[in-house]
Amino acid sequence: MSKVLEIKNLKAELFTPGKTISPISGISFDVEKGETLGLVGESGCGKSMTVLSLMRLLSPDMGRVSADFVRLDGQDISQFTEAQFCKIRGKKMSMIFQEPMTSLNPSLKIGYQIAEPLLCHDGTPIREGMVKAYELLRAVGIADPERVANSYPHNLSGGMRQRVVIAMAIICKPKVLLADEPTTALDVTIQAQLLEMMKTLQREEDMGMVLVTHDLGIVAEYCDRVVVMYCGQIVEEAATTALFALPGHPYTKGLIACIPKISDEKEFLDHIPGHVLPVAQYESSTGCRFAQRCPAATPQCRAQTPPLFQLDVGHTCRCWQHQGNAIAHE
């Protein structure tokens, strides 16, 4: 396998009145061809901001994104101008957004919206693009593609709109697909259908995929590796089987403990006590950002920021409990 996406020290800064805040800082990971990387954590931990930053979807007056490098299929795209980036956004790297109704133009028919990336990137004639749109609608499980292609977004159900957004994202056969909680608002049956369909399309095209989710059940079923985020940082990274078998970070352990089990006879579900730090306090906080919620926190945890420690091959963890291990290269 070869790396299709490599990210080193990705950082996003947002401009607020009187202060610049950093919702993500020092994010580094890579994705192999045909691999699904899960990006997990609580709401507000920086998952969506990470993929939005990779797609450069922060307007210049809202904030800025920087990185040591972002290599897409071996090419460093971190220093691309906006004009250069527009040529790869939607073609080599594409994104499925969390809410399909806000991702689709309410005034344009579905068929044209699916075909538009081909028209823009490849100069495909509209007639040929529409034929491809019909094919993709059929591929994503829509039985009557001609009718749907001539419909508007408000004519479709949530599940059908999500299938349309997936078709839009893959029509140019991207090298990397960023999926931001693509099935969160759907019922469990439709979720399973869409995720299986995405895995099939991924195998056919040998795409790398970053799957953003807070559902550890989906991670266990569909992801090859997992990156756990907390307060804008990566706190653990491991192969999926290793993460569930032997989690290293107290936060990861807490997330796994929160999964309801049929065999449990508890009156209340498990939870992680406390609250996530406000984004404005990320940079000014000292020590581990999880320390105030961690049952195993020590004075060192509150005073010193831990680096990533190497627990095993491909398994790193940002926790002072593992300071006897080698420090991973960040």
N, C-alpha and C positions, 0 to 999 in steps of 0.2 A: 504493500500500500504506500501511497505517496501523499504528502500534505497538500491539500488544495487551498487551505486558509491558515495563515499564521499571523497571530496578533501579539505584539510586544508593547507593554506599558501604555495601553489605551487609556485616555483620560478625557472626560467631558467637563466643561465649565459652563455654568449658566449665569447670566448677568441678572442680578436682582438689584433693587434700589439700595445703593450704598455698599454693596458687597457682591463678590463673585463666589459662588458655591460650586462644589465638585461632587455631583451625585455618583460618579464612578471615578476610580483612580487606580492606576497600576494594573489594569486588567490584561492578562496574558494567557492565551491558550491557542491550540491549533486543532484543525479538523482534517481527517484523512478523507480521501475519495471513498464514497460509498458509506461513510460512517455517520451515525447520528450522535451528536453531543447534546446532552441535556443541560440546560441552564436553569437551576432551581433556587428557591428561596422564598421568603415571605413577600407579600406585596410591599413595594417601596424599597426593595433591597438593591435595585439597579439593573434588573434583568432586561426590561424593555429599553431602558436608556442605553444599554450596551449595544443592542442590535440597531437601534435608531442611530446611534453614533457611527456604527459601521456603515450604515447606508447614507450617512451624511444628511440626515433629515432634520437637523437643527438649523434654523435660519440664522444667518450671520448676526442679526440684531438680538437674537435670543441667547446665543452662546457660541462656544468654539470647541472643536475636537482636535486632539493631538495624539501622536503615538510615535514610538521609536520606529516602528514599521508595521504595515498591514500588507501582507503578501497574499495576493489572490492568484492561485495557479502559478506561483513563482514570481509574479510581478509585484513590486512594491507600489501600492496605490495610495499610500498615505500623503504623498506630496502632489497628487493630481490636482489640477485646476478643476473648477466646477464643470467647465465644458468637457474636459477629459473624463470626469467621473460620470457625467450624464451618458456617455457612450457605453459604460459597463453596468450602470444601475438599471436593473430590470432585464439585462441580457446575461452577463456573467455572474452577477450576484443579485438575487431577487428576494422578495419578502412577502410573507403572508401576514396580514395585519390582524390584530386581535378582534376588532369589531368590523365585520364586512359591510354593514350599512354605511359606515363613515368612510369606507375604502372605495366605494363605488360612486360614480357620478350619477345622481338621480335623473339627469336630463338626457342621458345617452343610453341607447339600447345595449343589452348585455353582449351581443355578438361583437359589436364594434369595440367595446371596452376590452374584451379578451384579445381581439386581433390587433389592437393598437400598438403593443410592444413590437410586434413583427413589422408593422408599417413604419414605425419610427426607427428601429435599429437596423433592419435588413432591407428596407425599401420595398417590401412585399406588396404587390398590387392588392387592392381591397378585396377583390373577388377571391383571390387565392387565400388571403388572410381569413376570410369568413369560412371557407372550406375547412381550414385548420381549426378555427374556433368550434365548428360543429364536431370535428373529430375529438377535440379535447373535452367538450361537454359530455360526449358519449363516454370518453375514457374515465371521467370523474363520476360516472354513475347516473347521469341524467338521461332518462329514456327518450325524451322528445326534444332533442337539441335544437331543431329548427324553430320550434315554438318558443323555447326559452331564449334563444339568441335574439328573437324579435320582441322580447319583453323588456320591461324596465325593472330596476332593482326592487321597487315597492310591490311588484307583482309576484315576487318569489318569497318562499319561506326562508327562515334563518339557515336551515341546513343547505338549501339550494344556493343561497347567496354565498355561503362559505365554500361550496364546491366551485362556484364561479371564481372566487378570489384565488383559489388554488390553481385553477386553470390559467388565470391571468399570470400567476407567478411563474409557471413552468413552461409557458408557450415558447419561450426562446431557449429552452433547455439550459438553464444556468448551471454553472459549476458548483455554486453554493446557494442553498435555500435557507433563509432565516424565517422561522415560523414562530410568531409571537402569540403564544396561547391560542392556537388556531381552532380549538374545539371547546373552549371554556364555557361558552353560552349555550351549548347544545346538549341534548339529552344523551344518556350513556350509550344507547344503541347507535345513534348517529356518530357520536365520537369515535366508537370502535371502527365503524365503516370507513370514516374519513382517514383515520390514522393508518389503517391497513392499506387503503388506497395510496396514501402518501408514501408508505414504505415500498409498495410495488413500483410506483413511478420512480422512486429514488434508485431502486435496484436496476431498473431498465436503463436509466441515464447515468448511473454511477455518480450521483450527486453527493456532495457533502451537505449535511443538514445540521443546523443549530435549532433545537426545539426548546423554546422557552415555556416553562410550565411551573405550577406550584403543586401539581398532582404527582406524588411519588409513585402511585400505581402505574401511571402512564410511563414514567421514567423506567421503572423496573421492566416493563413489557417491551418498550420500543427503543430505548437508548443503549448505545454501546459504552459510552463513558459519561461521567457526570461532573459538572462544575457547580459547586455550592457557593452562592453569594450571600454576603451579609453586609449591610451598610456600605455598599459601593465597592467592596473588596471580595476577592476570591478567598474563601476560608478553607476549602478542601476541593481536591480533584482526584478522581480515581475511576477505574473501570467500574461499571455498574454492579457487577457481582461482588467486587471487593468492597465497595461502599456500603452495600447492605449487609454484607457478612461481618465487616469489621470497621465501622465508622470511627474516624479518629478525632473529629472535632465535637465538643459538647453541643454545639448548635445542630450539627448533622444528627447526632444522637437524639436530640430533642425533636427534630422534625420526624424522624423515623418512629419515635415513641408516640407521636401524635396520630399515627395511622390507626384507625379503629380496627379491632380484631373481633371476629365473631365469637371467639372463645372467652373474651373478657366479660366479666360480670360486674363491671364498675358502674357506679351511679353517675359519674361524670367522666367525660373524655379527658385524656391527658392534654396538657397545653404547656407552652413555654411561658413562664411568668415574665412580667415587665413589658416594656414597649421598645420598639426600634428607635434609635437615636434620630432626632430631626436632622435632615440633610445639612442644615446650616451649621451643625455642630461636628460634622465628620472631621474636618481638618483641624479644629481646635481641640478635639478630644485627645487625651493621653492614654496610652496603654491599648489593650485589646478592646475593640469596639463592642464586643459581646460581654465584656467583664461584668457589667452591672446586672446582667440577666443570668450569668453562669453560676451554677451551684458549686463548681470546683474552683472558682476564681481565687487567686492569691494576691498579696500585695504587689508582686512582680507583674501580674496580669494588668493591674490597674495603673502601673507606672511606666511600663515599657511595651512598645508595640512589637508583637511577635512577627518574625519572618515566616516564610513557608519552610517547613521541615519535610525532608524526604523520608516517608515511612516505609515505602517499598517501591519497586519499579512501577512508575506511572502513578504513584499514590503520594500526594503531598497534602500537608495540613498546617494551617496557621494557628498554632496553639503551643503555649509554653510547656504543656505536659510532655511534649515530645522533644524537648531541647537536647536530649542526649543523642538524637539522630542528626544526620548530616543536614546542613542547610541547603535547600533546593535552590537552583539558579533561577532568579526572578527576572 
